[in-house]
Amino acid sequence: MINPKEVIPGVLFYSYYSALRKEKVAFLEHNILVMQVSGRFTMETASERFSMEQGEMLLIRRNQLGELTKTPLDGEDYQTIVICLKEDLLRQIALEEQIEIAEKYTGPTNILIPASDLLRAFFKSVIPYVHHSEEKLTNAVGMLKVKEAVLLLLYTKPELRDFLFEFSEPYKMDLEKFMLSNFHFNIPVEKFARLTGRSLAGFKRDFQKIFDMAPRAWLQDKRLMEARHLIEKKNRKPSAIYLDLGFESLSHFSHSFKKKFGKAPTELWHDPT
């Protein structure tokens, strides 16, 4: 089986894994509904941690950074169904259902959905699409399945109306606080700008005022300083931390570290054995 499988392009995905997988950086651009079929799904952001197992559902708010861990349990493979609730589809549903939101959404960014026979039945109805995805299902079918999921969510929790149908851009948040909490995520500067509610030019301008450095230079320096702290003070092995700090390869991390501190990270780490 293909892992993961895109069942309906850009809308419906099915993941199937037989071993633990960890995705350090996930830029969650759209609202997402996750149904756990088997195994454990864990999502950790800068401020929250969610974990769910078989039969549980999580609604994830758009424009977030997170770390995803997918763990098989009790000898079973990890399986999950993901529905991407893109803004253009939600806007179309809002027009059809005459839904209007006047105020900005200020509720929780991630919501565990309570058990519901209707939602469970919906996800069971999705399984045939998983097994027949080679038949090139149309966007029209994808739209129908998304609409069905959205209407069932609203029936289960009517208060999700504001969560789903508020389309304003991210508000201009505290840039310093955000960057100090999220510097370890390896994403382009353009996405950091979007997540803080700024244009790229505005982000670079505000960043320079706050940190007195350009974003890319600050990110590199901050990650290296954190790496040195973890190696010297926490005795963390360099090969165990470089991905968590946003470096794409161990060689790149080691080269950058030595260039800044004059020593390779392995020279500062003491093997406890």
N, C-alpha and C positions, 0 to 999 in steps of 0.2 A: 504494500500500500504506500502511496506517496505521502510524505510527511512535510508540511501539512498539505491538505488537498483544498484547492479553491473550487468550491462546488458551483456557486453562482458568482461570476466575476465581480470582485470588489464588494460583495455583499455577504456571502455565506461561506464559511471556512470550517474545515473539519481537521483536527489535529489528532495524530495517532503516534505515540512514541512507546518504545519498550524499555527505555532507560531515562534516568534523570536528565533534564535539560535546564540550563539556566541562561536567560537572556538578560544581560546586564542593562542594556539600553532599549527601552521601548518608548517611542514617541507616539502617544495615543492621540492621534489627530482628530478622530471622530468618536462620537458616543458608541459604546460597544456593549452588547449583551452576551454574556458568557454562560453556557450551561455545562456543568461538569458531568460527564458520563461515567468516568471511572478515574481513579487516581486523585492526587491533590494539586490544586492550582493555588499558587501564592503570588500575590502582587504587593510589592513594597514601594511606596513613594517616599519623598523626603519627610512626610509627616504622618503617614498611615501604613498599616499592614493588614491585608485581608487574606484569609485562607479559606478554601472551601473544598468539599469532597463530593462524592457521588450524589446526584440529584439536586445540588444546590446551584443557585444562580446569582450572578453579580452584574449590576449595571454600572458601567465605568463612564465617567464624565470625559468629554473631549478636552484636548489641549493639556495633557499631563505627561510627565516623565515617570517611568517606573521600571522596576526590576521584576521580571517574571520567572518563577521557578515552577517546573512541571515535573511532578514526582509520581511514578507508579507505586501502587500500594498492594500488599498482600498477594504478590505474584501476578497481579493483573497489569495489563498495559495501561498507559495513560491515554485517555480519550476525552476530547472536549469539542463542543460545537460553539462557534463564534459567529454572531451576526453583527455586521458593521452598519450602524444606523447613521448613514451619511446625511449631511445637512440638506442636500438637494432633495433627497427622498423624504425627509421629515418636513421640509417646506411644502412639498406636494401634498402630503397627508394633512398638514395644517390647513391648506386651502380647501381640500375636499371635505374636511370635517368642520370647517369654519372655526378653527382654534386660533385665538389671539392672545399674546402675552404682552402685558403692558410694562411690567417691571423686570428688572434684572434678577436672574436667579442667584440666590445667596445661600442655598442649602448645601448639604453634604456633596462632595465630589464623587463618592462611590457608595453604592447602596446594595446591600444584600437583599435579594428579592425573596419574600416568604414563600413557603411551599404552596403550590397551586396545581390542582388537577388539570386545569385548562392549559397552563403553560407547559406542564409535563407532556400533555397530549400533543401540544404544538410541536415540541421538540421531537417527539416520536414520529410526527408526520414529516419531519425534515430528513429522517434517515434514508428513505428511498432516493432522495436527491443525491445523497452521499454515494450511494451504490450505482447511480446512473448518471454521474456528472459528465461522462463522455458524450452524452447526447446534446451537449451545447445548449443548455437551457437559456432562454432569452431573458433580457433585462425586465421584460414585463412580468415574468414569473417571479423574478427576484423582488420586484416591487410589491407584488401581492403577498409574498411571504413576510417581507418587512412590515407591511401594513398590518398583517394579522398579528405579528409579534407586538407591535406598538399598541394596538387596540386591546390586546390581552393584558399588557402591562398596565394600561390606564384603568382597565376594569379591576385588576388586582390591587393597584395602588393609585387612586385618582390623583394624589398629590404629585405624581411623576410628570404631570402635565407641564409644570414650569421647568423641570429638569430637561425634558425632551424638546420643548418648542421655544426656548429662549435662544435667539441666534446672534446676540451681540458679540462683538469681539472681546477678547480678554481685557479686563480693565488694567490700567497702568499701575502695576503693583510695585512694592518696595524692591528695587533692583538689587540693592546690596544684600538684603536678607535672602532673596531668592537665589542669587548666585553662590552665596556662602553655603547654602543647603544643597545645591544641585551641581556644583562644579565638576563632580566626578562623572557626570553623564557625558558620554562621547557623542555629542550631536553638533551639527553646524551652528555657527554663531547666528545665522538667520533664524533658526528655530528658537534659540534662546530669546532673540528679539521678539518673536511672535508670542512666546509664552509669557513675556513680561508686559505685553500690550503695547509694544512700540514698533515703529518702522525700523529698518536696519540702521538708517542714518541716525534716528533718534536714540536708538540703543547704544550705538558707538559713542555718541556725544555724551549721554548721561553716564555711561560706563567710565569714560575718561575723567569726568568730573569727580566721580566717587572714588575710583581706584588709582587714578593718575597713571593708568596704563591702558594699552589697547587690549580688547577682550582676549584675543588668541594668546598674546604674551602672558596675560594674567592667568589664564586657565592653565597654561603650561607650568608657570611658576608655582601656582597654588597646588597643583597635583604633585609636583616634585617635592614641595615642602611637606605635604601630607605623607608622601611615600617615605621620606627620611624619618619623620616622626614615628610612623608605624614600624619601620625597620629597627630604629635605635631604641625606642621606648617600649614598643610592644613585642619586639623580636619577631615580627612577621617576615616570612620568607618572601623575597622579591618576586619570585615566580607565582606566588599566591595572591599578590595584591595588584599587579599592574593592570589587569583587565578591570578590576573594580574601581580603579582611579582614572579610567578613560583612555588608557593607552591601547593602541591597536595590536602591538606586538611586543614581546619581551625584549627583542633587540633594539627597537626604537626607544623603549623605556630606559634600558641600560645605557644607551648612547647619550640620551638627554640628561640622565642622572649624572653620569660622569662628567659631562660638559659643564654642568652647573656646580657640582660639589667637588670635582677633581678626583673622585673615587667611584669605582663601580659599586652598585648597590650590594653586590655579594661581598664586597670588602667590609661593609659595615654590619652585615648580618652574621650572627654567631650561631652555628648549628648546635642546638641543645643536646644532640646525641654525641 
